[in-house]
Amino acid sequence: MRNRTVVLTVFWLAVLWVLPASSQVSLSKSERDGQPIYVIENKYVRSEIAYTRARSPLSYFDKITQVEQLRQLAPLNGNHGKHTSHGGVAEAVPWTGGSPYMGYLWTQPWQMTARTYDDHVVLTGEITFPYPDPVTGRLAELRFQKTMTAYDGSTRLKMDYRIENVGDGPARFQHCVHGSPCVGGACDDGDYFFAPGDRSWIVWSSILPHLKIPDQSWHPWPIQEAVDFAPSDAEGGLQLFVPASWGVMGDDKTKEVMAMVSSPVMVGDREIPMYMGYTRGGENYYLEPSLTRHISNHDDRWEREGYSVDLDRGEICAFTVDMAMFHGVSKSQITSVHSMTGDYLLLQAPRVEVASKKAHIDITIAVTGDAQLAVVEMPSGEVLSTTDLTPGKVQIIDKDLSLSDADATVSVFLNNAAGKQILNGVLED
């Protein structure tokens, strides 16, 4: 382990000079519709955080395409005595449907903390609230914290969640990141939803009566009629949940993709599934990473497995959801993608072939922000090649490199404002 640490230290000292020139990311206070907001901005996105209405973010303006990628609905100065569809991304907790709709976060402002750094900004909202358990009526209390981090030169908005049971007894809850995208600027023909997996939980599918899928049942995934979106006057709708670590809404006409990517979800020391939820009506759609595969506060449903999250007294649920834009990526590429994070997607497994003191590198990648790809010889730490990467297109790195040692191995690293990641290779102790 010590040898690996030394090699990595030498490597990162060697490649510091190849980082892209810094631009700027800012965090400022402003106002919209008479309500206070925070504005996060860099050269690729401008995002408004409407924390008094639990819209975080409310807007997500994509400067690469000059398109607002989230639906903007009712003004923020509407009736605050009931839930209002303002659009954007709503935080729904401790329940996500029924009445009172969308939980409590929209009823009062959060306590906000803002911090700025050289290459990223951090905005943290926190609220503690009591609520009656829908089944027992017993009072429970949660502390809900969301930390948003935006990076210099990136479309990525990192959203860290921490939900703690601060009450006197057990608590159960639901939570979903209720996103209202309009990828490409409108919900229209050519838009699509996709999440990786082989099954989906169908809550209701009345918009697809010919499939005759029973409500609240598992069904093989993908379902082509659910993946493809087209506006319709038909009554009814569709809601499903795919157990997956990422989901996207894309526009195949413009090759724009809004991704939401989840970390593992930890409840205490145990891991629970993340579900990529998709709700669709005749004219629009929602992308909803969810801790449960149903959104309701009906007591007859909360006691079913997968319909609520249980927290013991003092226990914490923690996870991260990254929201980001990819450009230049088609639907067929997304549905067969090798891997995806909040920083990049790989369209196929990186190919690194080493023979006779030569290395061949073949990587097809799209990034969500300015980055650099470094090919490094191990164990010497010598940087063999660097390639600047920018959002807006798919980039192919296909090159041959000479090695100094016939026994050398090669690792490929990605470096951006959010940190450094290895894309391939196992470093030996």
C-alpha positions in Angstrom: 0.0 0.0 0.0 2.9 2.4 0.8 4.3 1.9 -2.7 1.0 2.7 -4.3 0.7 5.9 -2.2 4.1 7.1 -3.2 3.4 6.4 -6.9 0.1 8.3 -6.8 1.7 11.3 -4.9 4.5 11.5 -7.6 1.9 11.2 -10.3 -0.4 14.0 -9.1 2.6 16.3 -8.5 3.6 15.6 -12.1 0.3 16.4 -13.7 -0.8 19.4 -11.7 0.4 21.6 -14.6 -2.0 20.1 -17.1 -5.2 21.2 -15.4 -7.4 23.5 -17.5 -7.0 27.3 -16.9 -9.5 28.3 -14.2 -12.6 30.3 -15.2 -15.0 31.1 -12.4 -17.9 29.7 -10.4 -20.0 32.1 -8.3 -22.7 32.0 -5.7 -24.8 35.1 -5.1 -28.1 36.2 -3.5 -30.9 37.5 -5.7 -34.7 37.6 -5.9 -37.4 36.1 -8.1 -41.2 36.7 -7.9 -40.6 38.5 -4.6 -38.9 35.5 -3.1 -35.2 35.3 -2.1 -33.1 32.9 -4.2 -29.4 31.9 -4.6 -27.8 31.9 -8.0 -25.0 29.5 -8.9 -23.2 30.3 -12.1 -20.2 29.3 -14.1 -19.4 29.3 -17.8 -21.6 26.3 -18.6 -24.7 26.7 -16.4 -26.7 29.2 -14.4 -29.0 27.7 -11.7 -31.4 29.4 -9.4 -32.0 27.8 -5.9 -35.5 28.8 -4.6 -35.1 27.5 -1.1 -38.3 29.0 0.3 -40.2 26.7 -2.1 -37.9 23.7 -1.8 -36.9 24.1 -5.4 -33.2 23.2 -5.5 -32.6 23.9 -8.2 -35.6 25.8 -9.6 -33.8 26.6 -12.9 -30.9 25.0 -14.8 -30.0 27.1 -17.8 -27.6 25.3 -20.1 -25.2 27.8 -21.6 -23.8 25.2 -24.0 -27.1 25.0 -25.9 -28.7 28.2 -24.5 -31.7 26.2 -23.2 -33.5 26.1 -19.9 -33.6 22.4 -19.1 -36.1 22.5 -16.3 -39.8 23.4 -16.7 -40.7 26.8 -15.2 -44.3 26.7 -13.9 -46.2 28.8 -11.3 -44.5 32.0 -10.0 -42.8 31.7 -6.6 -45.2 34.3 -5.1 -48.2 32.0 -5.4 -50.3 30.7 -2.5 -47.8 29.3 0.1 -50.6 27.7 2.1 -50.7 24.7 -0.3 -48.3 22.9 -2.6 -47.8 24.7 -5.9 -46.1 23.3 -9.0 -43.3 25.8 -9.5 -41.3 23.4 -11.6 -37.6 22.7 -11.2 -36.4 20.1 -8.8 -38.6 19.7 -5.7 -37.5 17.9 -2.5 -40.4 15.7 -1.3 -40.1 14.4 2.3 -41.4 12.8 4.6 -43.9 11.6 1.9 -44.0 12.3 -1.8 -47.7 12.1 -2.7 -51.2 12.2 -1.3 -52.2 14.9 1.1 -50.5 17.0 2.3 -48.8 16.7 -1.0 -45.0 16.7 -1.3 -44.3 16.7 2.5 -43.2 19.7 4.5 -40.2 21.4 2.8 -42.3 23.8 0.8 -44.1 25.2 3.8 -41.1 27.0 5.4 -37.6 28.2 4.4 -34.6 26.2 5.2 -31.6 27.4 7.3 -29.1 28.2 4.6 -25.3 28.3 4.7 -23.2 29.4 1.7 -19.5 29.0 1.1 -17.2 29.8 -1.9 -13.8 28.3 -2.8 -11.4 28.8 -5.7 -13.0 26.1 -8.0 -16.3 25.3 -6.4 -19.2 26.7 -4.3 -21.2 25.0 -1.6 -24.8 25.8 -0.5 -26.3 23.8 2.4 -29.9 23.9 3.4 -31.2 22.3 6.6 -34.6 21.9 8.3 -35.9 19.9 11.3 -39.6 19.1 11.4 -42.0 16.8 13.3 -44.8 14.9 11.4 -47.3 12.2 12.3 -46.6 8.7 11.1 -49.3 7.9 8.4 -50.0 4.5 9.9 -49.7 4.9 13.7 -50.3 8.7 14.0 -47.3 8.7 16.4 -45.1 11.8 16.2 -41.8 11.4 14.4 -39.1 14.0 13.7 -36.5 14.3 11.0 -33.5 16.6 10.3 -33.2 16.9 6.5 -30.0 18.4 5.1 -29.1 18.9 1.4 -25.7 20.2 0.4 -25.3 21.4 -3.2 -21.8 21.8 -4.8 -21.2 23.3 -8.2 -17.8 23.2 -9.8 -15.7 25.5 -12.0 -16.2 24.7 -15.7 -18.8 22.0 -15.2 -22.6 21.3 -15.7 -22.5 19.0 -12.7 -24.5 19.9 -9.6 -23.6 17.5 -6.7 -26.5 17.0 -4.2 -25.5 15.4 -0.9 -28.4 14.2 1.3 -28.4 13.5 5.0 -31.7 12.5 6.7 -31.4 11.9 10.4 -34.1 10.6 12.9 -33.8 13.1 15.7 -37.1 12.1 17.4 -37.7 10.0 20.5 -38.5 6.8 18.6 -38.4 5.0 15.2 -39.3 7.0 12.1 -40.3 6.0 8.6 -40.4 8.3 5.6 -40.3 8.6 1.8 -38.1 10.9 -0.2 -37.7 11.6 -3.9 -35.8 14.1 -5.9 -38.8 15.3 -7.9 -37.3 16.7 -11.2 -39.3 18.4 -13.9 -37.0 18.4 -16.9 -37.9 19.6 -20.4 -34.7 18.4 -22.2 -34.0 20.4 -25.3 -36.3 23.1 -24.0 -39.6 21.3 -24.4 -41.3 17.9 -23.7 -41.8 16.8 -27.3 -41.3 14.1 -29.9 -37.8 12.5 -29.7 -37.5 12.8 -25.9 -36.9 9.6 -24.0 -36.4 8.1 -20.5 -33.8 5.4 -19.7 -32.3 3.7 -16.7 -30.2 0.5 -16.8 -31.7 -2.7 -15.6 -33.9 -5.7 -16.5 -37.1 -4.9 -14.5 -39.3 -2.0 -13.4 -42.0 -1.6 -10.8 -45.1 -0.4 -12.5 -47.3 1.7 -10.2 -49.8 2.5 -12.9 -49.8 2.4 -16.7 -53.2 3.6 -17.9 -51.6 5.5 -20.8 -50.5 2.1 -22.2 -53.6 0.0 -21.9 -52.7 -2.4 -24.6 -49.8 -3.8 -22.5 -52.2 -4.9 -19.7 -49.7 -4.5 -17.0 -51.2 -5.0 -13.5 -50.8 -1.9 -11.2 -48.1 -2.3 -8.5 -46.2 -5.2 -10.1 -42.8 -6.0 -11.6 -42.5 -6.0 -15.3 -39.5 -6.7 -17.7 -37.5 -3.6 -18.6 -37.0 -1.7 -20.8 -40.5 -1.2 -22.1 -40.2 0.6 -25.5 -43.5 2.4 -25.2 -42.3 3.8 -21.8 -38.8 4.7 -23.0 -40.1 6.8 -26.0 -42.1 10.0 -25.3 -44.5 11.7 -27.6 -47.1 14.3 -26.5 -50.6 13.0 -26.4 -54.2 14.0 -25.6 -54.8 10.6 -24.2 -56.1 10.5 -20.6 -54.2 8.7 -17.9 -50.5 8.3 -17.2 -47.6 6.2 -16.4 -45.4 5.8 -13.3 -42.6 3.3 -12.9 -39.5 2.8 -10.9 -36.3 1.1 -12.1 -33.8 -0.1 -9.4 -30.7 1.6 -10.8 -27.9 3.9 -9.9 -28.7 6.4 -12.8 -31.5 7.6 -15.0 -31.7 10.1 -17.8 -34.1 12.2 -19.8 -32.8 12.8 -23.3 -33.7 14.5 -26.5 -32.5 12.4 -29.5 -33.1 15.3 -31.9 -30.6 17.6 -30.2 -28.4 14.9 -28.5 -28.9 16.5 -25.1 -29.1 14.3 -22.0 -30.0 15.3 -18.4 -28.6 12.7 -16.1 -29.3 12.0 -12.4 -26.7 9.6 -10.9 -26.9 8.2 -7.4 -24.3 6.9 -5.0 -25.1 3.9 -2.9 -27.8 4.7 -0.3 -26.8 3.9 3.2 -29.2 3.6 6.2 -27.0 3.3 9.2 -24.6 0.5 8.1 -26.9 -1.2 5.6 -27.5 -0.3 2.0 -30.9 0.1 0.4 -31.8 0.4 -3.3 -32.2 3.6 -5.2 -35.0 3.7 -7.7 -35.0 5.8 -10.8 -38.6 7.0 -11.0 -40.4 8.1 -14.2 -43.8 9.7 -14.2 -45.4 10.7 -17.5 -48.7 12.3 -18.5 -50.0 13.3 -21.9 -47.9 16.5 -22.2 -44.9 16.2 -19.9 -42.7 13.9 -17.8 -40.8 13.8 -14.5 -37.5 12.2 -13.5 -37.5 11.2 -9.9 -34.6 9.4 -8.1 -36.5 7.9 -5.2 -35.7 5.9 -2.0 -39.0 4.0 -2.4 -40.8 2.5 -5.4 -44.1 4.2 -4.6 -45.0 7.8 -3.8 -47.9 8.1 -1.4 -48.8 8.7 2.2 -51.7 6.2 2.3 -51.3 4.0 5.4 -52.3 0.8 3.5 -49.2 1.2 1.3 -46.5 2.4 3.7 -46.3 -0.9 5.4 -45.4 -2.8 2.2 -41.8 -3.6 1.5 -40.0 -0.9 -0.5 -42.7 1.7 0.2 -41.0 3.5 3.1 -37.6 3.8 4.7 -37.2 2.9 8.4 -34.8 4.8 10.7 -34.1 3.8 14.2 -33.7 6.6 16.8 -30.5 8.6 16.0 -30.0 6.7 12.7 -29.0 8.5 9.5 -29.8 7.9 5.8 -27.1 9.4 3.5 -26.5 9.4 -0.2 -25.6 11.6 -3.2 -27.4 12.5 -6.4 -25.5 14.2 -9.2 -27.4 16.2 -11.8 -25.5 17.0 -15.0 -25.9 17.5 -18.7 -24.2 15.5 -21.5 -24.2 16.7 -25.1 -23.6 15.0 -28.4 -24.8 11.6 -27.1 -27.6 9.7 -28.9 -30.3 7.5 -27.5 -28.8 4.4 -28.9 -25.5 5.3 -27.2 -27.2 5.9 -23.8 -29.1 2.6 -23.9 -25.9 0.7 -24.4 -23.6 2.9 -22.3 -20.8 1.2 -20.4 -20.8 3.4 -17.3 -21.9 6.8 -16.1 -21.0 9.2 -13.2 -21.7 12.8 -12.6 -18.5 13.7 -14.3 -18.4 11.4 -17.4 -19.9 8.6 -19.3 -17.9 5.8 -21.0 -19.6 4.5 -24.2 -17.6 1.3 -23.9 -15.1 -0.3 -21.5 -11.8 1.5 -21.8 -9.4 -0.6 -23.9 -5.8 -0.6 -22.7 -3.5 -3.2 -24.4 0.1 -3.5 -23.4 2.7 -5.6 -25.4 6.4 -5.3 -26.3 7.0 -2.0 -24.5 4.0 -0.5 -26.4 0.5 0.5 -25.1 -2.6 1.1 -27.2 -5.3 3.2 -25.6 -8.9 3.3 -26.9 -11.5 5.3 -24.9 -14.8 6.9 -26.0 -15.9 9.4 -23.4 -18.3 12.3 -22.9 -17.7 14.7 -19.9 -19.9 17.1 -18.0 -17.1 19.6 -17.5 -13.6 20.7 -18.4 -11.2 17.8 -17.6 -8.0 16.2 -18.7 -7.3 12.5 -19.3 -3.8 11.4 -18.3 -2.2 8.1 -19.4 0.3 7.0 -16.8 3.0 4.3 -16.8 3.1 2.3 -13.6 5.0 1.9 -11.4 7.2 4.8 -12.5 4.4 7.4 -12.5 5.6 8.8 -15.8 2.8 10.7 -17.6 2.8 9.3 -21.2 0.0 11.4 -22.6 -2.6 14.1 -21.7 -5.8 15.0 -23.5 -8.0 18.0 -22.8 -11.7 17.1 -22.6 -14.6 19.5 -22.8 -18.4 19.1 -22.6 -20.5 19.3 -25.7 -19.3 16.3 -27.6 -18.2 12.7 -27.5 -14.4 12.4 -27.7 -12.4 9.4 -28.8 -8.8 8.8 -27.6 -7.2 6.2 -29.8 -3.4 6.3 -29.6 -0.2 4.2 -29.4 2.3 5.0 -26.7 5.9 3.8 -25.9 6.7 2.3 -22.5 10.1 2.5 -20.8 9.8 -1.1 -19.3 8.5 -4.3 -20.8 6.9 -5.1 -17.4 5.2 -1.7 -17.0 1.4 -1.4 -16.7 -0.8 1.6 -17.7 -3.5 3.4 -15.9 -5.8 6.1 -17.2 -6.9 9.0 -14.9 -9.5 11.8 -15.2 -8.8 15.1 -13.5 -11.2 18.0 -13.1 -12.4 20.5 -10.6 -14.3 17.9 -8.6 -11.2 15.7 -8.1 -9.2 12.9 -9.7 -10.5 9.5 -10.7 -9.0 6.4 -12.2 -10.8 5.0 -15.2 -9.0 1.7 -15.5 -6.3 -0.4 -14.0 -5.5 -1.8 -10.6 -2.5 -0.3 -8.7 -0.4 -3.0 -7.2 0.8 -2.8 -3.5 
